[in-house]
């Protein structure tokens, strides 16, 4: 997958519509975490330095076509101005209305306009052709730097190109990095390739597992989804999370892994609790015999050691999903250990990408984010990419 980037075109003096992901946590007008804004800075700075007339567009939350003040991007514009003190950042109070049109028209080379929340228009998520045409008026060139929304066929992520309104579509630096890391791993991973999958549900990861069975050497499964797999082996899992309608499928996936020579590794012991809380009474037991009145909350020490052995020596790693209820400090050791193992593998020369909202939250909270090769900015997008699906936002970008 070799897509054109901003470096492959001349943007000097041109109107550039850049789709970014400024969907930041916002409460009472205060941004809780500005990492998504910071992640877009390299592309924005490059466009400004090249003399482009930059118009940024993004969604924030799910206002579903209503102009709700709590979803306004105005606080984001203020933060962006702080991060770009040498650039004039102008906020447009609408998207395709008079204010936006006037401010985009007056935007000089090297200037930046941030449009109001795209999802104040229901036409954005409906990929409405007329709305796409209105947006395209801001674009001699379209740049997509929002990997987190690349799996959505929305007006600003795909439609303005698909309908033919914009002829030049390229990737920003953040999008390019995601494509190269995740796409590169899936296309030609350096062996041994170990995939680590966690999280609550097997149903969320079926497509990923099926795709990875054709690529990976080992697949480690932890988190809530592991109990469904162990149930299919006839294990007693107590009150642990279970997708009863996926037990048969879990067995089929294990059989497929065996047939393809892929080692599928499941927990052999668990840390269990009497109830779903941090301070619940807890103990350890083998994975095949969780008491009826207890639920699995994390992987146990024997599993941690086993998973560590399987990760050691890997040259390529994908990790998506925590090993347990990492939000509770008393049940975070499994996820913390995986984060450490992945970081150690990277220090030994492995390439690792961590994707999915919970995995990223976990590795950031546990202090290992700066020790792995790549932290993906996309949750659902990362998953669909790992399934081998074509993402509309990436498909819209021109090939080299």
C-alpha positions in Angstrom: 0.0 0.0 0.0 1.9 3.0 -1.3 -0.2 6.2 -0.9 0.7 9.8 -1.9 1.5 12.2 0.9 1.7 15.9 1.3 5.4 15.7 0.3 4.5 14.4 -3.1 2.6 17.5 -4.2 3.1 21.3 -4.4 0.7 23.1 -2.0 2.2 26.6 -2.2 -0.6 29.2 -2.5 -3.2 26.5 -2.8 -6.4 26.0 -0.8 -5.9 22.9 1.3 -8.8 21.2 3.1 -7.2 19.0 5.8 -9.3 16.4 7.6 -8.0 16.0 11.1 -9.1 14.1 14.2 -9.8 16.7 16.9 -12.3 14.4 18.6 -10.9 15.2 22.0 -12.4 14.7 25.5 -14.2 17.9 26.3 -16.1 18.9 29.5 -17.4 22.3 30.3 -15.2 23.8 27.5 -12.1 22.2 29.0 -10.0 19.8 26.9 -9.1 16.7 29.0 -6.4 15.5 26.7 -4.9 17.3 23.7 -2.9 14.4 22.2 -5.0 14.2 19.1 -4.4 17.9 18.5 -0.6 17.5 19.1 -0.6 14.5 16.8 -1.8 16.6 13.9 0.8 19.4 14.3 3.5 18.0 12.0 1.1 18.0 9.0 -0.4 21.4 9.9 3.1 22.9 10.4 4.3 21.5 7.1 1.4 22.9 5.1 1.8 26.3 6.7 5.6 26.3 6.0 4.9 25.4 2.4 2.6 28.4 2.0 -0.7 26.6 1.8 -4.0 28.2 2.7 -5.1 25.7 5.3 -8.7 24.8 6.2 -9.0 22.2 9.0 -12.1 20.2 9.5 -13.0 17.6 12.2 -15.9 16.2 14.1 -16.3 16.2 17.9 -18.6 13.7 19.7 -21.9 12.7 18.3 -24.2 15.8 18.1 -26.2 13.9 15.4 -26.9 17.0 13.3 -27.9 19.3 16.2 -26.0 22.5 17.0 -25.2 21.6 20.6 -22.7 24.0 22.3 -21.0 21.3 24.3 -19.7 19.8 21.0 -18.3 23.1 19.7 -14.7 23.0 18.4 -14.0 26.5 19.6 -12.0 25.3 22.6 -9.9 23.2 20.2 -9.2 26.3 18.1 -8.0 28.1 21.2 -5.7 25.2 22.1 -4.4 25.0 18.6 -3.5 28.7 18.6 -1.5 28.1 21.8 0.3 25.2 20.1 1.0 27.3 17.0 2.0 30.7 18.5 3.5 31.9 15.2 0.5 31.0 13.1 -2.8 32.9 13.0 -5.6 30.3 13.7 -9.1 31.5 12.8 -12.2 29.7 14.0 -15.2 29.6 11.7 -18.5 29.5 13.6 -20.1 27.3 11.0 -19.1 24.7 8.4 -20.5 25.7 5.0 -22.3 28.9 6.0 -21.4 32.6 5.4 -18.9 32.8 8.3 -16.8 29.8 7.1 -17.0 30.9 3.5 -15.8 34.5 4.3 -13.0 33.3 6.6 -11.7 30.7 4.2 -11.8 33.3 1.3 -9.8 35.7 3.5 -7.3 33.1 4.7 -3.8 34.0 3.5 -1.0 31.7 2.5 0.4 30.2 5.7 -2.9 30.8 7.6 -5.2 28.3 9.3 -9.0 28.2 9.5 -10.7 25.6 11.7 -14.3 24.9 10.7 -17.0 24.2 13.3 -18.0 20.6 14.1 -18.7 18.7 10.9 -21.3 16.6 12.6 -23.5 19.6 13.3 -24.6 18.6 9.8 -26.3 15.2 9.5 -25.2 15.3 5.9 -21.6 14.6 7.1 -22.2 11.1 8.3 -24.7 10.4 5.5 -22.0 11.3 2.9 -24.4 13.6 1.2 -23.3 14.6 -2.3 -24.5 18.3 -2.0 -22.6 18.7 1.3 -19.5 17.2 -0.3 -19.7 19.7 -3.0 -19.9 22.6 -0.5 -16.9 21.3 1.4 -14.9 20.9 -1.8 -15.1 24.6 -2.5 -12.4 24.9 0.2 -10.1 22.5 -1.6 -7.7 22.7 -4.4 -6.0 19.9 -2.5 -7.5 17.5 0.0 -5.3 16.0 2.8 -6.6 13.3 5.1 -4.7 13.1 8.4 -7.5 11.5 10.5 -6.8 7.8 10.7 -9.3 7.4 13.5 -12.2 8.1 11.1 -10.7 6.3 8.1 -13.1 3.4 8.5 -16.1 5.8 8.0 -17.4 6.6 4.5 -18.4 10.1 5.5 -18.4 13.3 3.4 -15.1 14.7 4.8 -13.3 11.3 4.9 -14.2 9.9 1.5 -17.2 11.5 -0.2 -15.6 14.7 -1.5 -13.1 12.5 -3.4 -15.4 9.7 -4.4 -18.0 12.1 -5.9 -15.1 13.6 -8.0 -15.3 17.1 -6.5 -11.6 17.0 -5.4 -9.0 15.6 -7.8 -5.9 15.7 -5.6 -6.1 13.7 -2.4 -3.1 12.8 -0.3 -2.2 11.5 3.2 -0.9 13.7 6.0 2.1 12.5 8.1 0.0 10.9 10.8 -2.2 8.9 8.3 1.0 7.9 6.4 2.6 6.6 9.6 -0.5 4.5 10.4 -0.6 3.0 6.9 3.1 2.2 6.9 3.1 0.6 10.4 -0.2 -1.4 10.4 -0.3 -1.9 6.6 3.3 -2.9 6.5 3.0 -5.4 9.3 0.0 -7.0 7.6 1.6 -7.1 4.2 5.0 -8.4 5.1 5.7 -8.9 8.8 9.2 -9.9 9.9 9.0 -13.3 11.5 8.3 -14.4 14.2 5.1 -12.4 14.2 3.1 -12.4 17.5 -0.4 -11.0 17.8 -1.8 -10.2 21.3 -5.5 -9.8 21.5 -7.6 -8.9 24.5 -10.7 -7.0 25.4 -14.1 -8.1 26.4 -15.7 -9.8 23.5 -14.8 -12.4 20.9 -17.4 -10.9 18.6 -15.4 -7.7 18.4 -12.3 -9.5 17.2 -13.6 -12.3 14.9 -12.5 -10.7 11.7 -9.1 -9.8 13.2 -8.5 -13.3 14.4 -9.5 -14.8 11.1 -7.2 -12.5 9.2 -4.2 -12.9 11.6 -4.5 -16.7 11.3 -3.2 -16.3 7.8 -0.3 -14.1 8.8 0.8 -14.6 12.5 3.0 -17.3 14.0 1.4 -17.0 17.4 -1.8 -15.5 18.7 -2.1 -14.7 22.4 -5.6 -14.3 23.7 -6.4 -12.7 27.0 -9.0 -10.4 28.6 -12.7 -11.2 28.8 -12.8 -12.8 25.4 -10.5 -15.6 26.7 -13.2 -17.1 28.9 -15.4 -17.9 25.9 -12.4 -19.7 24.4 -11.7 -21.6 27.6 -15.4 -22.4 28.0 -15.3 -24.1 24.5 -12.5 -26.3 25.9 -14.9 -27.5 28.6 -13.4 -25.3 31.4 -15.4 -24.1 34.4 -15.3 -20.3 34.2 -17.6 -19.3 37.1 -19.3 -15.9 36.7 -16.6 -14.7 34.2 -17.6 -12.8 31.1 -19.0 -15.2 28.5 -20.5 -14.9 25.0 -22.5 -18.1 25.1 -23.4 -17.8 21.4 -19.7 -17.6 20.4 -18.5 -20.7 22.3 -18.8 -22.9 19.2 -17.1 -20.3 17.0 -14.2 -20.1 19.5 -13.7 -23.8 19.1 -13.7 -23.5 15.4 -11.1 -20.7 15.5 -8.9 -22.9 17.7 -9.2 -25.8 15.2 -8.4 -23.5 12.3 -5.3 -22.2 14.1 -4.1 -25.8 14.7 -4.8 -26.7 11.0 -2.7 -23.7 9.9 0.1 -24.3 12.3 -0.6 -21.1 14.2 0.1 -21.4 17.9 -3.0 -20.0 19.8 -2.2 -19.4 23.4 -4.8 -19.0 26.1 -4.6 -18.2 29.9 -3.7 -21.1 32.1 -4.5 -19.3 35.4 -6.5 -16.2 36.4 -6.8 -13.7 39.2 -10.4 -13.9 40.3 -12.8 -11.8 42.3 -16.0 -12.1 44.3 -17.5 -9.1 42.6 -16.7 -6.5 39.9 -14.8 -4.0 41.9 -11.2 -3.0 42.7 -11.5 -3.9 46.4 -13.3 -7.2 46.0 -11.9 -10.3 47.7 -9.4 -11.8 45.2 -7.3 -14.9 44.7 -5.7 -17.0 42.0 -6.8 -20.2 40.4 -6.2 -22.4 37.4 -8.1 -21.3 34.3 -10.0 -24.6 34.0 -11.6 -24.4 37.5 -12.9 -21.0 38.4 -15.4 -21.4 41.3 -19.0 -20.8 40.4 -19.3 -17.8 42.7 -16.1 -16.0 41.3 -15.3 -14.2 38.1 -12.0 -13.9 36.2 -10.7 -10.3 36.4 -7.1 -10.7 35.1 -4.6 -13.2 33.9 -2.6 -14.9 36.7 1.2 -15.2 37.3 1.6 -18.5 35.5 -0.1 -17.0 32.4 2.0 -13.8 32.7 5.1 -16.0 32.6 3.8 -18.1 29.7 2.8 -15.0 27.6 6.2 -13.4 28.4 8.0 -16.5 27.0 5.8 -16.4 23.8 6.5 -12.6 23.2 10.2 -12.9 23.8 12.1 -13.2 20.5 9.2 -11.8 18.4 10.3 -9.5 15.6 6.8 -8.2 14.8 4.0 -7.6 17.4 0.5 -6.3 17.2 -1.3 -5.7 20.5 -5.0 -4.8 20.7 -7.0 -5.2 23.9 -6.1 -5.4 27.6 -5.6 -8.6 29.5 -8.0 -7.8 32.3 -9.8 -5.1 34.1 -6.8 -2.8 34.0 -8.9 0.2 35.1 -8.8 -1.4 38.6 -5.3 -1.2 40.0 -5.7 -4.6 41.8 -6.4 -6.2 38.4 -3.9 -4.4 36.2 -0.8 -6.6 36.6 -1.6 -8.8 33.5 -1.9 -5.8 31.2 1.1 -4.0 32.8 3.2 -7.1 32.3 2.2 -7.4 28.6 3.1 -3.7 28.2 6.5 -4.4 29.7 7.1 -7.4 27.5 6.2 -5.5 24.4 8.5 -2.6 25.4 11.3 -5.0 26.1 10.8 -6.7 22.7 11.0 -3.3 21.0 14.3 -2.6 22.8 15.6 -5.9 21.5 14.7 -4.8 17.9 11.1 -5.8 17.4 8.5 -3.6 15.6 5.3 -3.3 17.6 2.1 -1.4 17.1 -0.5 -1.0 19.8 -4.0 -0.2 18.7 -7.5 0.1 20.1 -8.7 2.6 22.6 -8.4 0.4 25.7 -4.9 -0.8 24.8 -3.7 2.7 24.1 -5.2 3.9 27.4 -3.6 1.0 29.2 -0.1 1.4 27.8 -0.2 5.2 28.3 -1.5 4.9 31.9 1.1 2.2 32.7 3.9 4.4 31.4 5.2 2.4 28.4 3.8 4.5 25.6 7.2 6.0 24.7 8.9 2.6 24.6 7.0 0.9 21.7 7.3 1.5 18.0 3.9 2.9 17.2 0.7 3.8 19.1 -2.2 3.8 16.8 -4.6 6.8 16.9 -7.5 4.7 15.6 -9.7 2.4 17.6 -12.3 1.0 15.2 -10.1 2.0 12.3 -7.2 -0.1 13.7 -9.4 -3.1 14.1 -10.9 -2.9 10.6 -7.5 -2.4 9.1 -6.2 -5.5 11.0 -9.2 -7.4 9.6 -7.8 -6.7 6.1 -10.7 -4.5 5.2 -10.4 -1.6 2.8 -11.0 1.6 4.7 -12.9 4.3 2.8 -10.7 7.1 4.1 -7.5 5.3 2.9 -9.1 4.2 -0.4 -9.9 7.8 -1.2 -6.2 8.8 -1.1 -4.3 8.6 -4.4 -1.7 5.9 -5.0 1.8 6.7 -5.9 
